[in-house]
């Protein structure tokens, strides 16, 4: 079968794309920390460039930037650890009381329906005390013993935590060289079109990052205000943590919701705290999903609210948690490609007939 030169070039590009796609698929577990570091490097390199423009040595600028990120993560952990250290001992005493109240309320109601059910309050009390009364040595012993079962998973998590900052530092240090070398891989005849396409994508992604930051700050203010109005003593750390971690879909919201529920159980004796958390966090989820994210992020990257929701579901289904994390940036790139493809089609002979 004789192929023309354009057909041979197209076939060669398809083979290259399939090979690269297969390698990425096979090396997906190994690529995760590098992908996270690359996304962070892209988001942080403008900060480094501004410092370098102000005559700060590049190594120092990169160190300050990465150090600031690590400091921010440490601050978030410092917000969580005191809450847990304060709430866990109280939780040990409160859960048996809650179980007793639930039993006193549910048992008579179930008896009327012909169901005889009694909670083993004493067993629950012993279980909770055994689970939450261990000291640091016992917790460490449990963790070390679990290494025998899931050691590879634990080591992978620890390795990623250590590897991401290291890879991030070197990517930021060599960012101009990385961009230059990647640009040289593009054939000269396509270089102008590719640079124009990537420039438009870069502008959209910058708008996405700014929009996401506005969503985080808005939600942090909302949760702090909502929990404060409800009378929560831990409104500031719980609300701030929930808002800032919302950048990690599901995980940030879930962790904040869990901490708020713990605070409600420990501070309020009745069901008021649980109802307040349900109202504040339910309204917050609606506010984020249908107002803030579609308008502050979706509109900035040229996506409708329906497209934003579809992107989260589609990329999450295809790539799992990492797909959810990078869904909107990938959707922004897709939007740029779609607009260009649509314009080309409308100007082609195929459309004009």
C-alpha positions as CSV (number, residue, x, y, z in Angstrom):
1,X,0.0,0.0,0.0
2,X,1.5,3.3,-1.2
3,X,1.0,6.2,1.1
4,X,1.6,9.9,0.3
5,X,4.0,12.0,2.3
6,X,1.2,13.7,4.3
7,X,-0.3,10.3,5.1
8,X,3.0,8.9,6.2
9,X,3.5,12.0,8.5
10,X,0.0,11.6,9.9
11,X,0.6,7.9,10.6
12,X,3.9,8.6,12.2
13,X,2.3,11.2,14.6
14,X,-0.5,8.7,15.4
15,X,2.1,6.0,16.3
16,X,4.1,8.4,18.5
17,X,0.9,9.5,20.3
18,X,-0.1,5.9,20.9
19,X,3.3,4.9,22.2
20,X,3.4,7.9,24.5
21,X,-0.1,7.2,25.7
22,X,0.7,3.6,26.4
23,X,3.8,4.6,28.4
24,X,1.8,7.1,30.4
25,X,-0.9,4.5,31.1
26,X,1.7,1.9,32.1
27,X,3.7,4.3,34.3
28,X,0.7,6.1,35.8
29,X,1.5,5.1,39.5
30,X,5.1,6.3,39.0
31,X,4.1,9.4,37.2
32,X,1.7,10.7,39.9
33,X,4.2,12.6,42.0
34,X,5.8,14.0,38.9
35,X,2.5,15.1,37.6
36,X,1.6,16.8,40.8
37,X,5.0,18.5,40.9
38,X,4.6,19.6,37.3
39,X,1.2,21.2,38.0
40,X,2.6,23.0,41.0
41,X,5.6,24.2,39.1
42,X,3.4,25.6,36.3
43,X,1.3,27.4,39.0
44,X,4.3,28.7,40.9
45,X,6.8,29.6,38.2
46,X,5.3,33.2,37.7
47,X,6.2,33.8,41.4
48,X,9.7,32.7,40.8
49,X,10.1,34.8,37.6
50,X,8.9,37.9,39.5
51,X,11.5,37.3,42.2
52,X,14.2,36.7,39.6
53,X,13.1,39.9,37.8
54,X,13.8,41.8,41.1
55,X,17.3,40.4,41.0
56,X,16.8,37.6,43.5
57,X,19.1,34.7,42.6
58,X,17.1,31.9,41.0
59,X,18.0,29.2,43.5
60,X,17.0,31.5,46.3
61,X,13.8,32.4,44.6
62,X,12.9,28.8,44.1
63,X,13.8,27.9,47.7
64,X,11.7,30.7,49.0
65,X,8.7,29.7,46.9
66,X,8.9,26.0,47.7
67,X,9.5,26.8,51.3
68,X,6.4,29.0,51.4
69,X,4.3,26.1,50.0
70,X,5.7,23.7,52.6
71,X,5.0,26.3,55.3
72,X,1.4,26.7,54.1
73,X,1.0,22.9,54.3
74,X,2.5,22.9,57.8
75,X,0.1,25.6,58.9
76,X,-2.8,23.5,57.6
77,X,-1.6,20.5,59.6
78,X,-1.1,22.7,62.7
79,X,-4.8,23.7,62.3
80,X,-5.9,20.1,62.3
81,X,-3.6,18.5,64.9
82,X,-4.7,20.8,67.8
83,X,-8.3,20.2,66.9
84,X,-7.9,16.5,67.0
85,X,-5.8,16.5,70.2
86,X,-8.5,18.6,71.8
87,X,-11.5,16.7,70.5
88,X,-10.4,13.1,70.6
89,X,-10.3,12.8,74.4
90,X,-13.7,14.5,74.7
91,X,-15.0,12.3,72.0
92,X,-14.0,9.2,74.0
93,X,-16.4,10.4,76.7
94,X,-19.2,11.7,74.5
95,X,-19.7,8.8,72.1
96,X,-21.0,6.4,74.8
97,X,-23.4,9.1,76.0
98,X,-24.6,9.7,72.5
99,X,-25.1,5.9,72.0
100,X,-27.1,5.8,75.2
101,X,-29.4,8.6,74.1
102,X,-29.8,7.0,70.7
103,X,-30.8,3.8,72.3
104,X,-33.3,5.5,74.7
105,X,-34.9,7.2,71.7
106,X,-34.8,4.5,69.1
107,X,-35.6,1.4,71.2
108,X,-39.2,2.4,72.2
109,X,-39.9,3.6,68.6
110,X,-38.7,0.3,67.1
111,X,-40.6,-1.7,69.7
112,X,-43.9,-0.1,68.4
113,X,-43.0,-1.4,65.0
114,X,-42.4,-4.9,66.3
115,X,-38.6,-4.7,66.1
116,X,-36.7,-5.5,69.3
117,X,-33.3,-3.9,69.0
118,X,-31.0,-2.7,71.8
119,X,-27.6,-1.0,71.4
120,X,-24.8,-2.6,73.4
121,X,-23.8,0.7,75.1
122,X,-21.3,-1.0,77.3
123,X,-19.6,-2.6,74.3
124,X,-19.5,0.6,72.4
125,X,-18.0,2.4,75.4
126,X,-15.2,-0.2,75.7
127,X,-14.6,-0.1,72.0
128,X,-14.3,3.7,71.9
129,X,-12.0,3.8,75.0
130,X,-9.8,1.1,73.6
131,X,-9.6,2.9,70.2
132,X,-9.0,6.4,71.5
133,X,-7.1,5.9,74.8
134,X,-3.8,4.7,73.3
135,X,-0.7,6.7,73.9
136,X,1.8,7.7,71.3
137,X,3.9,4.5,71.6
138,X,0.8,2.4,71.1
139,X,-0.2,4.4,68.0
140,X,3.3,4.0,66.6
141,X,3.2,0.3,67.3
142,X,-0.1,0.0,65.4
143,X,1.3,1.9,62.4
144,X,4.5,-0.2,62.4
145,X,2.6,-3.4,62.6
146,X,0.4,-2.3,59.7
147,X,3.5,-2.0,57.5
148,X,3.6,-5.8,57.4
149,X,0.3,-5.8,55.5
150,X,0.4,-2.6,53.5
151,X,4.0,-1.7,53.6
152,X,4.3,-1.0,49.9
153,X,1.3,1.4,50.0
154,X,2.7,3.3,53.1
155,X,6.1,3.5,51.6
156,X,4.6,4.8,48.3
157,X,2.7,7.5,50.1
158,X,5.8,8.6,52.2
159,X,7.9,8.5,49.0
160,X,5.5,10.7,47.1
161,X,5.4,13.2,50.0
162,X,9.2,13.5,49.9
163,X,9.5,13.3,46.2
164,X,7.0,16.0,45.2
165,X,8.9,18.9,46.9
166,X,12.3,17.6,45.4
167,X,10.9,17.4,41.9
168,X,9.1,20.7,42.3
169,X,12.4,22.4,43.3
170,X,14.3,21.1,40.3
171,X,11.5,21.8,37.8
172,X,11.3,25.4,39.0
173,X,15.0,25.8,38.9
174,X,15.2,24.5,35.3
175,X,11.9,25.8,34.1
176,X,13.2,28.1,31.3
177,X,15.4,25.3,30.0
178,X,12.5,22.8,30.2
179,X,10.2,25.1,28.2
180,X,13.0,25.8,25.7
181,X,13.8,22.2,25.2
182,X,10.1,21.2,24.9
183,X,9.7,23.9,22.2
184,X,12.6,22.6,20.2
185,X,10.8,19.2,19.9
186,X,8.1,20.9,17.8
187,X,8.8,20.8,14.0
188,X,9.8,24.4,12.9
189,X,6.9,24.5,10.3
190,X,4.4,24.0,13.2
191,X,6.1,26.0,15.8
192,X,4.3,29.3,15.3
193,X,0.8,27.6,15.5
194,X,1.8,25.6,18.5
195,X,3.2,28.6,20.4
196,X,0.0,30.6,19.6
197,X,-2.2,27.7,20.8
198,X,-0.1,27.2,24.0
199,X,-0.2,31.0,24.7
200,X,-3.9,31.0,24.6
201,X,-4.0,27.9,26.9
202,X,-1.6,29.6,29.3
203,X,-3.8,32.6,29.5
204,X,-6.9,30.5,30.2
205,X,-5.1,28.4,32.8
206,X,-3.9,31.6,34.6
207,X,-7.4,32.8,34.8
208,X,-8.4,29.3,36.1
209,X,-5.9,29.5,38.9
210,X,-7.0,33.0,39.9
211,X,-10.6,31.9,39.8
212,X,-9.9,28.9,42.0
213,X,-8.1,31.1,44.5
214,X,-11.1,33.3,44.7
215,X,-13.3,30.3,45.3
216,X,-11.1,29.1,48.1
217,X,-11.0,32.5,49.8
218,X,-14.8,33.0,49.4
219,X,-15.6,29.5,50.8
220,X,-13.2,30.0,53.7
221,X,-15.0,33.3,54.6
222,X,-18.4,31.6,54.2
223,X,-17.6,28.6,56.4
224,X,-16.0,30.8,59.1
225,X,-19.0,33.2,59.1
226,X,-21.6,30.4,59.0
227,X,-20.0,28.4,61.9
228,X,-19.5,31.5,63.9
229,X,-23.1,32.5,63.6
230,X,-24.1,29.0,64.6
231,X,-22.0,29.5,67.8
232,X,-19.1,27.1,67.1
233,X,-16.0,27.8,69.2
234,X,-13.8,26.2,66.5
235,X,-15.4,28.2,63.7
236,X,-12.1,29.9,62.6
237,X,-9.8,26.8,62.2
238,X,-12.5,24.5,60.8
239,X,-13.9,27.0,58.4
240,X,-10.5,28.2,57.2
241,X,-9.3,24.6,56.7
242,X,-12.5,23.6,54.8
243,X,-12.2,26.6,52.4
244,X,-8.5,26.2,51.7
245,X,-8.6,22.5,51.1
246,X,-11.6,22.8,48.8
247,X,-8.9,23.0,46.0
248,X,-8.7,19.2,46.5
249,X,-12.1,18.0,45.4
250,X,-14.1,15.9,47.9
251,X,-11.2,15.5,50.3
252,X,-11.1,19.1,51.5
253,X,-14.9,19.3,51.9
254,X,-15.1,15.8,53.6
255,X,-12.3,16.6,56.1
256,X,-13.9,19.9,57.0
257,X,-17.3,18.3,57.4
258,X,-15.9,15.6,59.6
259,X,-14.1,18.2,61.9
260,X,-17.3,20.2,62.1
261,X,-19.4,17.2,63.1
262,X,-16.8,16.3,65.8
263,X,-17.0,19.9,67.1
264,X,-20.8,19.8,67.1
265,X,-20.9,16.5,69.0
266,X,-18.5,17.8,71.6
267,X,-19.8,21.4,72.0
268,X,-23.6,20.9,71.9
269,X,-25.5,18.3,73.9
270,X,-28.6,18.1,71.7
271,X,-29.1,17.8,68.0
272,X,-28.7,21.5,67.4
273,X,-25.0,21.2,66.4
274,X,-25.7,18.4,63.9
275,X,-28.5,20.4,62.3
276,X,-26.4,23.5,62.1
277,X,-23.5,21.6,60.4
278,X,-26.0,20.1,57.9
279,X,-27.4,23.5,57.0
280,X,-24.0,25.3,56.8
281,X,-22.2,22.6,54.8
282,X,-25.2,21.7,52.7
283,X,-25.6,25.3,51.7
284,X,-21.8,25.6,51.2
285,X,-21.8,22.7,48.8
286,X,-24.6,24.2,46.8
287,X,-22.9,27.5,46.8
288,X,-19.6,26.0,45.6
289,X,-21.1,23.7,42.9
290,X,-23.7,25.9,41.4
291,X,-22.5,29.5,42.0
292,X,-18.8,30.0,42.8
293,X,-17.1,27.3,40.8
294,X,-19.2,27.7,37.6
295,X,-19.0,31.5,37.7
296,X,-15.6,32.3,39.1
297,X,-13.8,29.4,37.4
298,X,-16.0,28.1,34.7
299,X,-16.7,31.4,33.0
300,X,-13.1,32.4,33.3
301,X,-12.0,29.4,31.2
302,X,-14.9,29.7,28.8
303,X,-17.0,26.8,30.2
304,X,-20.6,26.7,31.0
305,X,-21.7,25.4,34.4
306,X,-23.0,22.2,32.8
307,X,-19.6,21.7,31.1
308,X,-17.8,22.2,34.4
309,X,-19.9,19.5,36.1
310,X,-19.4,17.2,33.1
311,X,-15.6,17.7,33.2
312,X,-15.4,16.8,36.8
313,X,-17.4,13.6,36.3
314,X,-15.8,12.6,33.0
315,X,-12.1,13.1,34.0
316,X,-12.8,11.6,37.4
317,X,-14.2,8.5,35.8
318,X,-11.2,8.2,33.4
319,X,-8.3,9.1,35.6
320,X,-9.7,8.7,39.2
321,X,-8.7,11.2,41.9
322,X,-5.9,12.8,39.8
323,X,-8.5,13.3,37.0
324,X,-10.8,15.2,39.3
325,X,-7.9,17.3,40.5
326,X,-6.9,18.4,36.9
327,X,-10.4,18.2,35.3
328,X,-10.9,21.9,34.9
329,X,-7.4,22.7,33.5
330,X,-7.8,19.9,31.0
331,X,-11.2,21.1,30.1
332,X,-9.8,24.6,29.5
333,X,-7.2,23.1,27.1
334,X,-10.0,21.1,25.4
335,X,-12.1,24.3,25.1
336,X,-9.2,26.1,23.3
337,X,-8.7,23.2,20.9
338,X,-12.5,22.9,20.3
339,X,-12.8,26.7,19.5
340,X,-9.9,26.4,17.0
341,X,-11.2,23.2,15.4
342,X,-14.7,24.8,15.1
343,X,-13.3,27.9,13.5
344,X,-11.3,25.8,11.1
345,X,-14.3,23.7,10.2
346,X,-16.5,26.8,9.5
347,X,-13.9,28.1,7.1
348,X,-13.3,24.8,5.4
349,X,-14.7,23.7,2.0
350,X,-16.4,20.8,3.8
351,X,-18.7,23.2,5.6
352,X,-19.1,25.7,2.7
353,X,-19.9,22.8,0.3
